[in-house]
Structures are given as structure tokens and as C-alpha cells.
Amino acid sequence: GLQLALGDVTAMPGDLVAEPANNDIEFEVDRNFLCEALLAKEQELLAAKRSTMRTTAGSSKGMGGTRMMKDLPPITAAFYKCDFGHIVLGQYGKKVISIFNCYHDSISFSVNRKMLSAAGFAVIPDKVKKLPYGKSIKMEVTCFRSKGSDECKQQLDWVIPLKGGPSYQVQLVSEFVRPDLELSSEHVDFGHVLVGQVKRITIKLKNVKA
């Protein structure tokens, strides 16, 4: 299994606290979700097999015609969300995620850089080879939109396919905005002020976007 932690590496409880480690809890959640997904795929496979058997049995003159079943889509073991929040156009947003290997063997995967780049995202490093069991690696995820671009919300379902294993989906979300200030008053009128005296007027500036 694979565990993703958004931000710094997941903190471990103190030695004196008799509680399971956060990594163990995350692994168990992923394992249960994966079991449910496998059961659902198995039911789909059985239903497709029964349908094929009925078609074969109903073929003319007992010729026993067969039909190839389509391959089932890959299984997604867990879903995560990485929200960059509001980002000013022309500036970079950055998040650091930590990937922890919960599986008893090493894992490898690669990043589809072209797909990420088309959506305005980038990930470093783009390849992980043979990450040992119990070890983690940090990956930097960035997003960018030029200053002259329109304001928009960028979203991408980033799929991390493990070699020989299930996939993990990370929803990347960022909202690019252009800073906009509002004044509490459109006009500031000091009126008559006596020579040698000071008059102060307080106004409020409000950032309504970023």
C-alpha cells in the first residue's frame, strides 16, 4: 500500500502512548477501501461471466461461440486532495507531499509530466524507483498561471499508478485570482483644517479575492 501525507511527514505518537501509529491507521483505512474495491470488481467480473455463459448457451446449433470480455479498469486504492487555495496570477503555488510505503516490498511509479503540465501543475521528482518498505519520499507539487491569464480554478485528478499494484488518486485544486482591493469609502474629504493642526480619517482596505 501507499500512504500520502500532505505537508510534512506524518507525525508519530510518543513512545509512552499505547496507540497505533498514524501510518498503521492510514494503511488499514487504505486496505479496507481496497478490499471493498476488489469485491466490487469481482462482482462485476462474475456478472459479466454469467452474461457470457448465457450468450454461449443460447448460440445456434450448439456451436459454443465465445466472446472475449473486456479488461476491467485499474483499481484505485485511495483518494486524496491537495488544495493550493488562492494564488495570485503570475506567482507559483507549492505543496510538499510525503509518500510512505506501507507495502512489505519495494514500490516504483512514474509521473505523467505531460498531463500535469497541460493542467498547469508539475511534480518533482517525476520517478520513484524501488522505494523500500517503511521508507518515505517527499515530492514537491507546484502550480502556475501567467499574470496575463484569466482568473480561473484549475483542477486535475492526478493518478499515481504503482507498478504491479493499484492506483492512487490525488485531486489537485488551485484557484488563480487577480488581487482586488476595496475601500470603505470612495471619497476622503478632510473638510476645513486649521493651520498647525492635524486631522485624521480612518479608511479600511479589504482584499476581496486572494
HELIX and SHEET records of a PDB file:
HELIX    1   1 ASN A   22  ALA A   57  1                                  36    
HELIX    2   2 SER A   60  GLY A   62  5                                   3    
HELIX    3   3 ARG A  113  ALA A  118  1                                   6    
SHEET    1   A 4 LEU A   2  LEU A   6  0                                        
SHEET    2   A 4 TYR A  92  ASN A 101 -1                                        
SHEET    3   A 4 SER A 136  PHE A 144 -1                                        
SHEET    4   A 4 PHE A 121  ILE A 124 -1                                        
SHEET    1   B 3 THR A  76  VAL A  88  0                                        
SHEET    2   B 3 SER A 167  VAL A 177  1                                        
SHEET    3   B 3 CYS A 152  PRO A 161 -1                                        
SHEET    1   C 2 ILE A 107  SER A 110  0                                        
SHEET    2   C 2 LYS A 127  LEU A 131 -1                                        
SHEET    1   D 2 LEU A 181  LEU A 183  0                                        
SHEET    2   D 2 LEU A 205  ASN A 207 -1                                        
END                                                                             
